[in-house]
Amino acid sequence: MPTGVILKGIGGFYYVKEDISGDVFECKPRGIFRKDSIIPLPGDKVVFSVLDLQERLGNIDEIQKRTSELLRPAIANIDKIVIVVAVKAPSPDFMLLDKLLITAEMKGLNVLICINKIDIDDGNARHIREAYSLAGYNCIDISSVKNMGYRHLKEELKDHTSVFAGQSGVGKSTILNHIMDAWVMETGSVSHKIERGKHTTRHAELMELKYGGYVADTPGFSSYELTDLQYSELQNYYPEFRKHINTCRFSSCSHITEPDCPVREAVGRGEIDNSRFQRYAQLYKTLKDIPQYKSKKSESRRVIK
């Protein structure tokens, strides 16, 4: 039976690119998936049966094991996330950037940070590069006005299945238009009053790169919340913390108030960006104050008694 990858799903129909021929078939999933509460996703690798070869119609019979899965957008088997941040218009939302990076770390995805609109930079680009290079992330400068950075970006995307993410208005769709060498996505302008972009991406769709690989866009984020993450696990998703956390004086060190903390000492030496560390402390407190974790802690104490 033929195999392929789901490019997109619309109204219960899924468009599957067959691996050998490259033909795209319109498929419906078998009822067993609905019974098992399994929803096919763009990026899924599937086995399907052909119902009508001429009309390119088929049924999805099997969804192969996923290597990764994102909820927003709902997409599977991504191996790289490209996070786009603009130097201004809109101003960088560093907490959002950090949350997206934490999600990438949780999912085991490769990360590329695109610093966009470099042609209007007033100093933010250098700060972003320095802060996130300390964390070990690869950063590249992008400008559609200067036609800058696109060759490097294409090299980074080649033979990967990548998803673009970032706050509204940072220029993700414009970047995708450039790397696809065609107009493929509607672009939205930025409101100067509130510095938020129009939402132009409405569904997840994999687009094939002619030099190898696939890319997908996401809706622009005005907010983004972490799910299924306990405050005590947060430290594990900061790469710059890793070589320090096992040498803390206290095994349960939060790296915020405890004495003799190697993480805070590294911040003091400039090895960890202080602003990013302060956002870590803020996020730690936010997660710790979530009622579900407070109730779990209380239940644990009752069991011990």
C-alpha positions in Angstrom: 0.0 0.0 0.0 1.2 3.5 -0.7 2.7 5.8 2.0 2.8 9.6 2.2 2.7 12.7 4.3 -0.4 14.8 5.2 0.1 18.3 3.9 -3.1 19.8 5.2 -6.5 19.0 6.5 -9.7 20.9 5.6 -13.3 19.9 6.6 -12.5 16.3 7.4 -10.5 15.8 4.2 -6.7 15.3 4.3 -4.4 16.0 1.4 -1.7 13.3 1.3 1.5 13.6 -0.8 2.4 10.1 -2.0 6.1 9.4 -1.3 7.1 7.9 -4.6 5.1 9.7 -7.3 4.7 13.0 -5.4 1.0 13.0 -6.4 -1.4 14.5 -3.8 -4.5 12.5 -2.9 -7.6 13.7 -1.2 -8.3 11.2 1.6 -10.7 10.5 4.4 -9.6 8.8 7.5 -11.2 5.4 8.4 -13.7 5.4 11.2 -11.4 3.5 13.5 -9.5 6.8 14.1 -12.6 8.6 15.3 -13.4 5.6 17.5 -9.9 5.8 19.1 -10.1 9.6 19.3 -7.1 10.0 16.9 -7.1 13.1 14.7 -4.8 13.0 11.7 -2.5 16.0 11.6 -0.4 17.8 8.9 3.0 16.2 9.0 1.6 12.8 9.8 3.2 9.9 7.9 0.5 7.6 6.8 -0.4 4.5 4.9 -3.4 4.9 2.6 -5.4 3.0 0.0 -6.3 4.4 -3.4 -10.0 4.5 -4.2 -9.8 6.4 -7.5 -6.4 6.8 -9.1 -7.6 9.2 -11.8 -9.4 11.5 -9.4 -6.7 11.0 -6.7 -9.0 9.9 -4.0 -8.2 7.6 -1.1 -8.6 6.5 2.5 -6.1 6.8 5.3 -5.6 3.4 6.8 -2.7 3.9 9.2 -1.0 6.8 11.0 2.6 5.9 11.7 4.2 6.7 15.1 4.9 10.4 15.6 8.3 11.8 16.5 6.8 15.0 17.8 3.5 16.8 18.1 2.5 20.4 18.6 -0.9 21.7 19.8 -0.6 25.2 18.4 -0.6 24.7 15.5 -1.8 21.1 15.5 1.0 19.5 13.5 3.2 16.4 13.7 6.7 15.2 13.1 8.3 18.7 13.2 12.1 18.6 13.8 12.9 22.3 13.8 11.2 25.4 15.1 12.1 28.8 13.6 11.2 31.5 16.0 10.9 35.0 14.4 11.4 38.1 16.5 11.4 41.6 15.1 13.8 44.2 16.4 10.8 46.6 16.6 7.4 47.1 15.1 6.3 45.1 17.1 8.7 45.5 20.0 10.2 42.1 21.0 8.2 40.1 23.5 11.0 38.3 25.3 8.7 36.4 27.7 6.9 34.9 24.7 10.2 34.1 23.0 11.4 32.3 26.2 8.1 30.3 26.4 8.4 29.2 22.8 12.0 28.1 23.5 10.9 26.2 26.5 8.3 24.4 24.4 11.0 23.6 21.8 13.2 22.1 24.5 10.3 20.1 25.9 9.6 18.7 22.5 13.2 18.0 21.6 13.2 20.3 18.6 16.1 22.1 17.0 15.9 25.8 17.3 16.7 28.7 15.0 16.0 32.4 16.0 15.4 34.8 13.1 16.0 38.4 14.1 13.8 40.2 11.5 13.5 43.8 10.3 17.2 44.3 10.8 17.0 47.3 8.5 15.3 49.3 11.2 17.4 48.1 14.1 18.1 50.5 16.9 20.2 48.2 19.1 17.8 45.4 19.9 19.5 42.9 17.5 22.8 42.9 19.3 21.0 42.4 22.7 19.0 39.4 21.2 22.1 37.8 19.7 24.1 38.2 22.8 21.4 36.9 25.2 20.4 33.9 23.3 23.9 33.0 22.0 24.8 32.6 25.7 22.0 30.0 25.9 23.5 28.2 22.9 20.9 29.2 20.3 21.7 29.9 16.7 20.6 33.4 15.6 20.5 34.9 12.1 19.6 38.4 10.9 16.9 38.8 8.3 15.7 41.7 6.3 13.3 41.7 3.3 14.2 45.3 2.6 17.9 44.5 2.3 17.2 40.9 1.0 19.5 39.8 3.8 19.9 36.4 5.5 17.7 34.3 3.2 20.6 32.2 1.8 21.6 31.3 5.3 18.0 30.6 6.3 17.5 28.3 3.3 20.6 26.3 4.3 19.1 25.9 7.8 15.8 24.7 6.5 17.1 22.2 3.9 15.9 18.7 4.5 14.1 19.6 7.7 10.4 19.7 8.5 10.2 23.2 10.2 7.5 25.3 11.7 7.7 29.1 11.9 6.5 30.8 15.1 6.5 34.2 16.7 4.4 37.1 17.9 1.9 38.8 15.6 3.3 41.1 13.1 7.0 40.0 13.2 7.0 39.1 9.5 6.8 35.3 9.4 4.6 35.2 6.3 6.9 37.7 4.4 9.9 35.5 5.2 8.0 32.4 4.0 7.2 34.2 0.7 10.9 34.9 0.2 12.1 31.4 0.9 9.4 29.8 -1.2 10.3 32.1 -4.1 6.6 32.7 -4.6 3.6 34.4 -3.1 2.3 31.6 -0.8 0.9 33.4 2.3 -1.2 36.5 2.8 0.8 39.1 4.8 -0.7 41.5 7.3 0.5 44.9 8.3 1.3 46.0 11.8 -1.0 48.4 13.6 1.1 51.4 14.7 -1.3 52.2 17.5 -0.9 48.9 19.3 2.0 47.3 17.5 0.2 44.1 16.8 0.1 42.3 13.5 -3.1 41.1 11.8 -3.6 37.4 12.1 -3.0 36.1 8.5 -2.4 32.3 9.1 -5.6 30.4 9.8 -4.6 26.7 9.4 -1.6 24.5 9.6 -0.2 23.5 6.2 3.0 21.9 5.2 4.7 23.6 2.1 7.4 21.7 0.3 10.7 23.4 -0.3 12.2 22.8 -3.8 15.6 22.4 -2.3 14.4 19.7 0.2 12.2 19.7 3.3 8.9 21.2 4.4 7.9 24.4 6.3 4.7 25.4 8.1 3.5 28.7 9.4 1.6 29.3 12.7 -0.9 31.9 13.7 0.8 35.0 15.2 0.8 34.8 19.0 -0.4 37.7 21.2 -0.1 35.4 24.2 1.2 31.9 24.8 0.8 29.7 27.9 2.9 26.7 28.8 1.0 23.5 29.6 2.0 20.3 31.4 5.0 21.9 33.0 5.6 22.0 36.7 7.6 24.8 38.3 10.3 22.4 39.6 11.0 21.2 36.0 11.4 24.6 34.5 15.2 24.7 35.1 15.6 21.7 32.8 14.6 23.7 29.8 17.2 26.4 30.1 20.3 25.1 28.2 22.5 27.7 29.9 21.6 26.3 33.3 22.5 22.7 32.6 26.2 22.7 33.5 25.5 24.4 36.8 22.3 22.9 38.3 23.9 19.7 39.5 26.5 21.6 41.6 24.0 23.6 43.6 24.3 23.4 47.4 20.6 22.3 47.7 19.2 19.5 45.5 15.9 21.3 45.3 17.5 24.7 44.5 15.2 27.1 42.6 18.2 29.2 41.7 16.3 32.3 42.9 16.9 32.8 46.6 19.1 30.0 47.8 22.7 30.8 48.9 25.8 29.5 47.1 23.8 28.9 43.8 26.1 28.3 40.8 23.4 29.4 38.4 23.1 32.9 40.0 26.9 33.1 40.2 27.0 32.4 36.5 24.5 35.3 36.0 26.8 37.5 38.0 29.8 36.6 35.8 27.8 37.4 32.7 27.7 33.8 31.5 23.9 33.8 31.7 21.9 36.8 30.4 20.5 38.6 33.5 17.2 39.7 31.8 16.5 36.1 30.7 17.3 34.9 34.2 14.8 37.4 35.7 12.1 36.2 33.3 12.9 32.6 34.5 12.3 33.7 38.1 9.1 35.4 37.1 7.9 32.3 35.2 8.9 30.0 38.1 6.7 32.0 40.5 3.8 32.1 38.0 4.0 28.3 37.6 4.3 27.7 41.3 1.2 29.8 42.0 -1.0 27.8 39.6 -3.8 26.3 41.7 -3.4 22.7 40.4 0.2 22.5 41.6 -0.8 24.0 45.0 -3.5 21.3 45.3 -1.1 18.5 44.3 1.4 19.8 47.0 -1.4 19.7 49.6 -2.5 16.2 48.6 1.1 15.0 48.9 1.4 16.4 52.4 -1.8 14.7 53.4 -0.6 11.3 52.1 2.7 11.7 54.0 0.8 12.3 57.3 
